Amino acid sequence: MKEKLVEVAKQAMAMAYAPYSGYLVGAALLCADGTIYTGCNVENASYGATICAERTAFSKAVSEGKRDFTAIAIVGGKDGKPSEAVCAPCGVCRQVMREFCGDDFFVYLVAADQVETMTLAQLLPVSFGPENLKND
Ligand code: THU
């Protein structure tokens, strides 16, 4: 499934709208039920209104009723090609993953010649999440 997710993320990269940075990002989010949601970055002339590929994928999935996720593959680069360095999710996207995913959620960081596998716990240790807001 890792290979499939990586392939789908690369395809999603082609949909990126990134006229300002020129850095295209694609994501493929695997749901527990086996479905895959894609995402790409969608930039905006008001730069802060940009949404990352990962959050696009999560928003699509959650808005269609999905809440259980297994893994995500992320790939980014200029000229539509995966970069030499892996594309790691930004801090905001890590926090959005934290909202819906457990410590063992797999994040596949894709580069031109390698795929690095990490867990959400590794990417966002000592985190703040929904359970912090529950009553004791
Ligand atoms: N970007 C993503 O889509 N995901 C990340 O995790 C890192 C950054 C996008 C946002 C912006 O459109 C471009 O990459 C450059 O920051």
Backbone and ligand atoms as CSV (ligand in chain L), in Angstrom:
chain,resi,resn,atom,element,x,y,z
A,1,MET,N,N,0.835,-1.219,0.000
A,1,MET,CA,C,0.000,0.000,0.000
A,1,MET,C,C,0.862,1.258,0.000
A,2,LYS,N,N,2.049,1.149,0.621
A,2,LYS,CA,C,2.939,2.316,0.634
A,2,LYS,C,C,3.260,2.773,-0.797
A,3,GLU,N,N,3.608,1.821,-1.647
A,3,GLU,CA,C,3.965,2.146,-3.038
A,3,GLU,C,C,2.790,2.802,-3.761
A,4,LYS,N,N,1.599,2.268,-3.512
A,4,LYS,CA,C,0.394,2.810,-4.157
A,4,LYS,C,C,0.169,4.262,-3.697
A,5,LEU,N,N,0.282,4.492,-2.399
A,5,LEU,CA,C,0.079,5.848,-1.857
A,5,LEU,C,C,1.084,6.828,-2.445
A,6,VAL,N,N,2.331,6.382,-2.555
A,6,VAL,CA,C,3.383,7.242,-3.115
A,6,VAL,C,C,3.047,7.605,-4.559
A,7,GLU,N,N,2.592,6.615,-5.308
A,7,GLU,CA,C,2.239,6.842,-6.713
A,7,GLU,C,C,1.086,7.845,-6.831
A,8,VAL,N,N,0.065,7.662,-5.992
A,8,VAL,CA,C,-1.109,8.546,-6.040
A,8,VAL,C,C,-0.723,9.967,-5.610
A,9,ALA,N,N,0.160,10.080,-4.630
A,9,ALA,CA,C,0.615,11.411,-4.187
A,9,ALA,C,C,1.350,12.124,-5.322
A,10,LYS,N,N,2.158,11.373,-6.061
A,10,LYS,CA,C,2.886,11.972,-7.196
A,10,LYS,C,C,1.908,12.465,-8.255
A,11,GLN,N,N,0.847,11.704,-8.464
A,11,GLN,CA,C,-0.162,12.134,-9.441
A,11,GLN,C,C,-0.871,13.408,-8.955
A,12,ALA,N,N,-1.156,13.461,-7.657
A,12,ALA,CA,C,-1.862,14.623,-7.087
A,12,ALA,C,C,-1.020,15.891,-7.198
A,13,MET,N,N,0.283,15.712,-7.174
A,13,MET,CA,C,1.215,16.842,-7.283
A,13,MET,C,C,0.936,17.655,-8.556
A,14,ALA,N,N,0.505,16.961,-9.597
A,14,ALA,CA,C,0.260,17.626,-10.883
A,14,ALA,C,C,-0.905,18.612,-10.811
A,15,MET,N,N,-1.757,18.464,-9.802
A,15,MET,CA,C,-2.918,19.341,-9.656
A,15,MET,C,C,-2.620,20.593,-8.830
A,16,ALA,N,N,-1.429,20.659,-8.249
A,16,ALA,CA,C,-1.096,21.766,-7.348
A,16,ALA,C,C,-1.251,23.120,-8.045
A,17,TYR,N,N,-1.767,24.074,-7.277
A,17,TYR,CA,C,-1.868,25.460,-7.747
A,17,TYR,C,C,-0.862,26.258,-6.929
A,18,ALA,N,N,0.303,26.465,-7.499
A,18,ALA,CA,C,1.390,27.101,-6.742
A,18,ALA,C,C,2.122,28.135,-7.592
A,19,PRO,N,N,1.391,29.161,-8.080
A,19,PRO,CA,C,2.031,30.149,-8.955
A,19,PRO,C,C,3.023,31.047,-8.226
A,20,TYR,N,N,2.974,31.112,-6.894
A,20,TYR,CA,C,3.844,32.026,-6.148
A,20,TYR,C,C,5.140,31.361,-5.717
A,21,SER,N,N,5.047,30.169,-5.148
A,21,SER,CA,C,6.269,29.492,-4.696
A,21,SER,C,C,6.865,28.616,-5.787
A,22,GLY,N,N,6.027,28.144,-6.690
A,22,GLY,CA,C,6.514,27.197,-7.692
A,22,GLY,C,C,6.820,25.833,-7.108
A,23,TYR,N,N,6.479,25.641,-5.839
A,23,TYR,CA,C,6.739,24.358,-5.157
A,23,TYR,C,C,5.430,23.566,-5.126
A,24,LEU,N,N,5.378,22.513,-5.914
A,24,LEU,CA,C,4.149,21.730,-6.034
A,24,LEU,C,C,4.164,20.582,-5.026
A,25,VAL,N,N,3.053,20.414,-4.330
A,25,VAL,CA,C,2.967,19.338,-3.332
A,25,VAL,C,C,1.735,18.486,-3.601
A,26,GLY,N,N,1.922,17.174,-3.469
A,26,GLY,CA,C,0.804,16.236,-3.586
A,26,GLY,C,C,0.749,15.362,-2.343
A,27,ALA,N,N,-0.449,14.978,-1.955
A,27,ALA,CA,C,-0.617,14.099,-0.796
A,27,ALA,C,C,-1.660,13.043,-1.130
A,28,ALA,N,N,-1.465,11.861,-0.544
A,28,ALA,CA,C,-2.451,10.781,-0.681
A,28,ALA,C,C,-2.708,10.225,0.709
A,29,LEU,N,N,-3.959,10.361,1.152
A,29,LEU,CA,C,-4.354,9.997,2.517
A,29,LEU,C,C,-5.152,8.697,2.487
A,30,LEU,N,N,-4.658,7.712,3.226
A,30,LEU,CA,C,-5.317,6.394,3.273
A,30,LEU,C,C,-6.255,6.314,4.475
A,31,CYS,N,N,-7.520,6.026,4.209
A,31,CYS,CA,C,-8.503,5.859,5.276
A,31,CYS,C,C,-8.493,4.406,5.757
A,32,ALA,N,N,-8.979,4.206,6.977
A,32,ALA,CA,C,-9.016,2.853,7.554
A,32,ALA,C,C,-9.857,1.915,6.694
A,33,ASP,N,N,-10.830,2.448,5.982
A,33,ASP,CA,C,-11.675,1.601,5.130
A,33,ASP,C,C,-11.055,1.333,3.762
A,34,GLY,N,N,-9.829,1.800,3.559
A,34,GLY,CA,C,-9.113,1.505,2.317
A,34,GLY,C,C,-9.228,2.565,1.239
A,35,THR,N,N,-10.111,3.546,1.440
A,35,THR,CA,C,-10.234,4.593,0.425
A,35,THR,C,C,-9.067,5.582,0.542
A,36,ILE,N,N,-8.772,6.217,-0.573
A,36,ILE,CA,C,-7.661,7.172,-0.632
A,36,ILE,C,C,-8.194,8.532,-1.070
A,37,TYR,N,N,-7.817,9.566,-0.327
A,37,TYR,CA,C,-8.155,10.946,-0.703
A,37,TYR,C,C,-6.872,11.666,-1.086
A,38,THR,N,N,-6.924,12.387,-2.198
A,38,THR,CA,C,-5.751,13.134,-2.626
A,38,THR,C,C,-5.873,14.589,-2.181
A,39,GLY,N,N,-4.741,15.271,-2.198
A,39,GLY,CA,C,-4.723,16.702,-1.920
A,39,GLY,C,C,-3.541,17.339,-2.620
A,40,CYS,N,N,-3.652,18.633,-2.878
A,40,CYS,CA,C,-2.520,19.386,-3.422
A,40,CYS,C,C,-2.517,20.744,-2.726
A,41,ASN,N,N,-1.392,21.447,-2.816
A,41,ASN,CA,C,-1.390,22.791,-2.240
A,41,ASN,C,C,-2.141,23.743,-3.162
A,42,VAL,N,N,-2.880,24.656,-2.549
A,42,VAL,CA,C,-3.662,25.650,-3.291
A,42,VAL,C,C,-3.262,27.013,-2.738
A,43,GLU,N,N,-2.417,27.706,-3.496
A,43,GLU,CA,C,-1.894,28.998,-3.017
A,43,GLU,C,C,-2.876,30.125,-3.300
A,44,ASN,N,N,-2.574,31.285,-2.719
A,44,ASN,CA,C,-3.457,32.436,-2.839
A,44,ASN,C,C,-2.610,33.703,-2.906
A,45,ALA,N,N,-3.096,34.701,-3.648
A,45,ALA,CA,C,-2.390,35.977,-3.758
A,45,ALA,C,C,-2.219,36.622,-2.385
A,46,SER,N,N,-3.148,36.359,-1.488
A,46,SER,CA,C,-2.979,36.709,-0.081
A,46,SER,C,C,-2.336,35.484,0.557
A,47,TYR,N,N,-0.997,35.479,0.626
A,47,TYR,CA,C,-0.239,34.246,0.866
A,47,TYR,C,C,-0.745,33.392,2.028
A,48,GLY,N,N,-1.182,34.079,3.086
A,48,GLY,CA,C,-1.614,33.345,4.289
A,48,GLY,C,C,-2.856,32.499,4.065
A,49,ALA,N,N,-3.548,32.742,2.970
A,49,ALA,CA,C,-4.766,31.977,2.677
A,49,ALA,C,C,-4.446,30.658,1.971
A,50,THR,N,N,-3.172,30.420,1.744
A,50,THR,CA,C,-2.744,29.157,1.105
A,50,THR,C,C,-3.086,27.964,1.984
A,51,ILE,N,N,-3.490,26.873,1.329
A,51,ILE,CA,C,-3.694,25.623,2.080
A,51,ILE,C,C,-2.723,24.575,1.543
A,52,CYS,N,N,-2.140,23.823,2.456
A,52,CYS,CA,C,-1.178,22.783,2.089
A,52,CYS,C,C,-1.892,21.548,1.532
A,53,ALA,N,N,-1.130,20.738,0.834
A,53,ALA,CA,C,-1.667,19.517,0.225
A,53,ALA,C,C,-2.262,18.567,1.274
A,54,GLU,N,N,-1.592,18.432,2.396
A,54,GLU,CA,C,-2.048,17.498,3.433
A,54,GLU,C,C,-3.401,17.930,3.986
A,55,ARG,N,N,-3.525,19.225,4.250
A,55,ARG,CA,C,-4.805,19.696,4.809
A,55,ARG,C,C,-5.919,19.657,3.775
A,56,THR,N,N,-5.583,19.835,2.519
A,56,THR,CA,C,-6.589,19.658,1.468
A,56,THR,C,C,-7.127,18.226,1.516
A,57,ALA,N,N,-6.227,17.272,1.626
A,57,ALA,CA,C,-6.643,15.859,1.652
A,57,ALA,C,C,-7.502,15.566,2.884
A,58,PHE,N,N,-7.076,16.046,4.048
A,58,PHE,CA,C,-7.860,15.807,5.271
A,58,PHE,C,C,-9.235,16.473,5.168
A,59,SER,N,N,-9.273,17.690,4.650
A,59,SER,CA,C,-10.567,18.381,4.551
A,59,SER,C,C,-11.513,17.656,3.606
A,60,LYS,N,N,-10.976,17.161,2.498
A,60,LYS,CA,C,-11.815,16.406,1.578
A,60,LYS,C,C,-12.367,15.161,2.262
A,61,ALA,N,N,-11.503,14.445,2.959
A,61,ALA,CA,C,-11.916,13.182,3.583
A,61,ALA,C,C,-12.925,13.418,4.709
A,62,VAL,N,N,-12.603,14.345,5.596
A,62,VAL,CA,C,-13.489,14.591,6.743
A,62,VAL,C,C,-14.838,15.112,6.271
A,63,SER,N,N,-14.827,15.940,5.245
A,63,SER,CA,C,-16.086,16.499,4.744
A,63,SER,C,C,-16.944,15.451,4.049
A,64,GLU,N,N,-16.360,14.290,3.807
A,64,GLU,CA,C,-17.145,13.188,3.246
A,64,GLU,C,C,-17.379,12.089,4.274
A,65,GLY,N,N,-17.181,12.447,5.540
A,65,GLY,CA,C,-17.560,11.532,6.624
A,65,GLY,C,C,-16.466,10.622,7.136
A,66,LYS,N,N,-15.238,10.752,6.616
A,66,LYS,CA,C,-14.146,9.884,7.073
A,66,LYS,C,C,-13.506,10.474,8.326
A,67,ARG,N,N,-13.216,9.585,9.282
A,67,ARG,CA,C,-12.577,10.033,10.532
A,67,ARG,C,C,-11.394,9.153,10.938
A,68,ASP,N,N,-11.276,7.997,10.293
A,68,ASP,CA,C,-10.214,7.046,10.679
A,68,ASP,C,C,-9.186,6.936,9.561
A,69,PHE,N,N,-7.945,7.215,9.921
A,69,PHE,CA,C,-6.899,7.266,8.914
A,69,PHE,C,C,-5.714,6.397,9.305
A,70,THR,N,N,-5.057,5.858,8.283
A,70,THR,CA,C,-3.960,4.917,8.494
A,70,THR,C,C,-2.605,5.507,8.129
A,71,ALA,N,N,-2.562,6.228,7.018
A,71,ALA,CA,C,-1.267,6.719,6.518
A,71,ALA,C,C,-1.466,7.840,5.519
A,72,ILE,N,N,-0.381,8.600,5.314
A,72,ILE,CA,C,-0.403,9.639,4.269
A,72,ILE,C,C,0.961,9.651,3.582
A,73,ALA,N,N,0.958,9.827,2.276
A,73,ALA,CA,C,2.207,10.017,1.529
A,73,ALA,C,C,2.254,11.464,1.055
A,74,ILE,N,N,3.419,12.070,1.157
A,74,ILE,CA,C,3.582,13.484,0.801
A,74,ILE,C,C,4.789,13.629,-0.119
A,75,VAL,N,N,4.588,14.330,-1.224
A,75,VAL,CA,C,5.705,14.557,-2.144
A,75,VAL,C,C,5.661,16.002,-2.630
A,76,GLY,N,N,6.819,16.618,-2.750
A,76,GLY,CA,C,6.855,18.005,-3.195
A,76,GLY,C,C,8.112,18.298,-3.986
A,77,GLY,N,N,8.031,19.350,-4.795
A,77,GLY,CA,C,9.223,19.740,-5.534
A,77,GLY,C,C,8.910,20.826,-6.549
A,78,LYS,N,N,9.952,21.415,-7.063
A,78,LYS,CA,C,9.802,22.432,-8.105
A,78,LYS,C,C,9.726,21.742,-9.461
A,79,ASP,N,N,9.194,22.425,-10.453
A,79,ASP,CA,C,9.094,21.884,-11.820
A,79,ASP,C,C,8.287,20.588,-11.877
A,80,GLY,N,N,7.462,20.351,-10.850
A,80,GLY,CA,C,6.617,19.160,-10.874
A,80,GLY,C,C,7.345,17.856,-10.623
A,81,LYS,N,N,8.602,17.934,-10.219
A,81,LYS,CA,C,9.371,16.710,-9.961
A,81,LYS,C,C,9.685,16.597,-8.477
A,82,PRO,N,N,9.654,15.393,-7.911
A,82,PRO,CA,C,10.000,15.235,-6.496
A,82,PRO,C,C,11.395,15.771,-6.208
A,83,SER,N,N,11.524,16.498,-5.109
A,83,SER,CA,C,12.805,17.101,-4.757
A,83,SER,C,C,13.789,16.047,-4.245
A,84,GLU,N,N,15.063,16.422,-4.187
A,84,GLU,CA,C,16.097,15.513,-3.653
A,84,GLU,C,C,15.870,15.265,-2.170
A,85,ALA,N,N,15.458,16.311,-1.460
A,85,ALA,CA,C,15.169,16.173,-0.034
A,85,ALA,C,C,13.703,15.775,0.148
A,86,VAL,N,N,13.424,15.005,1.179
A,86,VAL,CA,C,12.032,14.618,1.426
A,86,VAL,C,C,11.186,15.852,1.711
A,87,CYS,N,N,9.894,15.752,1.396
A,87,CYS,CA,C,8.960,16.827,1.698
A,87,CYS,C,C,8.293,16.508,3.031
A,88,ALA,N,N,8.705,17.210,4.059
A,88,ALA,CA,C,8.151,16.975,5.400
A,88,ALA,C,C,6.958,17.896,5.624
A,89,PRO,N,N,5.943,17.418,6.326
A,89,PRO,CA,C,4.762,18.256,6.562
A,89,PRO,C,C,5.075,19.440,7.469
A,90,CYS,N,N,4.440,20.559,7.197
A,90,CYS,CA,C,4.645,21.752,8.032
A,90,CYS,C,C,3.999,21.529,9.409
A,91,GLY,N,N,4.288,22.412,10.328
A,91,GLY,CA,C,3.785,22.274,11.698
A,91,GLY,C,C,2.275,22.292,11.794
A,92,VAL,N,N,1.641,23.140,10.994
A,92,VAL,CA,C,0.173,23.224,11.042
A,92,VAL,C,C,-0.442,21.901,10.570
A,93,CYS,N,N,0.132,21.335,9.505
A,93,CYS,CA,C,-0.393,20.058,8.996
A,93,CYS,C,C,-0.181,18.940,10.007
A,94,ARG,N,N,0.939,18.949,10.719
A,94,ARG,CA,C,1.172,17.937,11.760
A,94,ARG,C,C,0.083,18.042,12.829
A,95,GLN,N,N,-0.269,19.249,13.188
A,95,GLN,CA,C,-1.301,19.438,14.204
A,95,GLN,C,C,-2.662,18.969,13.703
A,96,VAL,N,N,-2.937,19.177,12.435
A,96,VAL,CA,C,-4.208,18.694,11.867
A,96,VAL,C,C,-4.227,17.161,11.862
A,97,MET,N,N,-3.102,16.541,11.557
A,97,MET,CA,C,-3.016,15.069,11.649
A,97,MET,C,C,-3.312,14.626,13.078
A,98,ARG,N,N,-2.780,15.362,14.028
A,98,ARG,CA,C,-2.939,15.038,15.455
A,98,ARG,C,C,-4.409,15.033,15.877
A,99,GLU,N,N,-5.210,15.838,15.199
A,99,GLU,CA,C,-6.629,15.923,15.543
A,99,GLU,C,C,-7.357,14.612,15.243
A,100,PHE,N,N,-6.949,13.940,14.183
A,100,PHE,CA,C,-7.694,12.773,13.716
A,100,PHE,C,C,-6.931,11.456,13.796
A,101,CYS,N,N,-5.636,11.506,14.035
A,101,CYS,CA,C,-4.819,10.299,13.908
A,101,CYS,C,C,-4.107,9.964,15.213
A,102,GLY,N,N,-3.796,8.692,15.365
A,102,GLY,CA,C,-3.079,8.234,16.545
A,102,GLY,C,C,-1.573,8.323,16.366
A,103,ASP,N,N,-0.870,7.981,17.439
A,103,ASP,CA,C,0.603,8.023,17.433
A,103,ASP,C,C,1.200,7.180,16.321
A,104,ASP,N,N,0.485,6.095,15.970
A,104,ASP,CA,C,1.034,5.143,15.000
A,104,ASP,C,C,0.605,5.434,13.559
A,105,PHE,N,N,0.045,6.587,13.325
A,105,PHE,CA,C,-0.296,7.011,11.953
A,105,PHE,C,C,1.011,7.139,11.160
A,106,PHE,N,N,1.058,6.495,10.000
A,106,PHE,CA,C,2.288,6.501,9.202
A,106,PHE,C,C,2.336,7.684,8.235
A,107,VAL,N,N,3.478,8.323,8.183
A,107,VAL,CA,C,3.689,9.440,7.263
A,107,VAL,C,C,4.863,9.066,6.355
A,108,TYR,N,N,4.583,8.938,5.077
A,108,TYR,CA,C,5.613,8.592,4.103
A,108,TYR,C,C,6.122,9.866,3.451
A,109,LEU,N,N,7.372,10.171,3.725
A,109,LEU,CA,C,7.997,11.375,3.194
A,109,LEU,C,C,8.749,10.985,1.935
A,110,VAL,N,N,8.289,11.521,0.816
A,110,VAL,CA,C,8.800,11.071,-0.474
A,110,VAL,C,C,9.837,12.053,-1.020
A,111,ALA,N,N,10.935,11.510,-1.514
A,111,ALA,CA,C,11.938,12.302,-2.229
A,111,ALA,C,C,12.202,11.607,-3.553
A,112,ALA,N,N,13.053,12.218,-4.370
A,112,ALA,CA,C,13.304,11.678,-5.708
A,112,ALA,C,C,13.744,10.215,-5.648
A,113,ASP,N,N,14.660,9.908,-4.723
A,113,ASP,CA,C,15.237,8.556,-4.721
A,113,ASP,C,C,14.975,7.759,-3.458
A,114,GLN,N,N,14.080,8.236,-2.607
A,114,GLN,CA,C,13.840,7.501,-1.362
A,114,GLN,C,C,12.477,7.851,-0.771
A,115,VAL,N,N,11.999,6.968,0.060
A,115,VAL,CA,C,10.781,7.231,0.831
A,115,VAL,C,C,11.124,6.951,2.293
A,116,GLU,N,N,10.955,7.972,3.113
A,116,GLU,CA,C,11.237,7.827,4.544
A,116,GLU,C,C,9.919,7.598,5.283
A,117,THR,N,N,9.873,6.586,6.112
A,117,THR,CA,C,8.657,6.292,6.869
A,117,THR,C,C,8.798,6.808,8.295
A,118,MET,N,N,7.837,7.620,8.707
A,118,MET,CA,C,7.837,8.125,10.080
A,118,MET,C,C,6.448,7.958,10.676
A,119,THR,N,N,6.356,8.008,11.985
A,119,THR,CA,C,5.047,8.005,12.631
A,119,THR,C,C,4.712,9.426,13.075
A,120,LEU,N,N,3.430,9.637,13.343
A,120,LEU,CA,C,3.018,10.958,13.813
A,120,LEU,C,C,3.685,11.279,15.152
A,121,ALA,N,N,3.848,10.257,15.993
A,121,ALA,CA,C,4.495,10.493,17.289
A,121,ALA,C,C,5.928,11.001,17.117
A,122,GLN,N,N,6.600,10.520,16.094
A,122,GLN,CA,C,7.968,11.004,15.833
A,122,GLN,C,C,7.957,12.436,15.306
A,123,LEU,N,N,6.966,12.739,14.488
A,123,LEU,CA,C,6.911,14.075,13.873
A,123,LEU,C,C,6.380,15.146,14.826
A,124,LEU,N,N,5.558,14.708,15.792
A,124,LEU,CA,C,4.949,15.687,16.704
A,124,LEU,C,C,4.919,15.116,18.126
A,125,PRO,N,N,6.083,15.041,18.751
A,125,PRO,CA,C,6.128,14.512,20.115
A,125,PRO,C,C,5.567,15.520,21.132
A,126,VAL,N,N,5.176,15.009,22.268
A,126,VAL,CA,C,4.669,15.850,23.372
A,126,VAL,C,C,3.636,16.842,22.829
A,127,SER,N,N,2.591,16.296,22.245
A,127,SER,CA,C,1.645,17.139,21.518
A,127,SER,C,C,0.383,17.453,22.326
A,128,PHE,N,N,-0.352,18.393,21.809
A,128,PHE,CA,C,-1.637,18.798,22.389
A,128,PHE,C,C,-2.730,18.300,21.452
A,129,GLY,N,N,-3.739,17.607,22.038
A,129,GLY,CA,C,-4.781,17.051,21.183
A,129,GLY,C,C,-6.150,17.091,21.818
A,130,PRO,N,N,-7.133,16.507,21.149
A,130,PRO,CA,C,-8.527,16.565,21.606
A,130,PRO,C,C,-8.716,16.124,23.048
A,131,GLU,N,N,-7.954,15.122,23.485
A,131,GLU,CA,C,-8.159,14.603,24.851
A,131,GLU,C,C,-7.756,15.617,25.919
A,132,ASN,N,N,-6.946,16.585,25.564
A,132,ASN,CA,C,-6.570,17.635,26.523
A,132,ASN,C,C,-7.755,18.522,26.889
A,133,LEU,N,N,-8.767,18.514,26.045
A,133,LEU,CA,C,-9.920,19.395,26.281
A,133,LEU,C,C,-11.098,18.649,26.913
A,134,LYS,N,N,-10.876,17.344,27.184
A,134,LYS,CA,C,-11.936,16.575,27.843
A,134,LYS,C,C,-11.941,16.874,29.330
A,135,ASN,N,N,-13.109,16.766,29.929
A,135,ASN,CA,C,-13.196,16.953,31.395
A,135,ASN,C,C,-12.555,15.786,32.108
A,136,ASP,N,N,-11.908,16.057,33.233
A,136,ASP,CA,C,-11.250,14.972,34.013
A,136,ASP,C,C,-12.286,14.110,34.700
L,1,THU,N1,N,3.366,23.069,1.396
L,1,THU,C1,C,2.522,21.999,1.450
L,1,THU,O1,O,1.586,21.889,0.653
L,1,THU,N2,N,2.727,21.082,2.425
L,1,THU,C2,C,3.734,21.140,3.341
L,1,THU,O2,O,3.733,20.386,4.297
L,1,THU,C3,C,4.815,22.111,3.156
L,1,THU,C4,C,4.449,23.299,2.324
L,1,THU,C5,C,3.148,24.076,0.353
L,1,THU,C6,C,2.607,25.387,0.847
L,1,THU,C7,C,3.069,26.330,-0.238
L,1,THU,O3,O,2.100,26.343,-1.286
L,1,THU,C8,C,4.345,25.718,-0.760
L,1,THU,O4,O,4.358,24.379,-0.292
L,1,THU,C9,C,5.605,26.422,-0.307
L,1,THU,O5,O,5.599,26.598,1.057
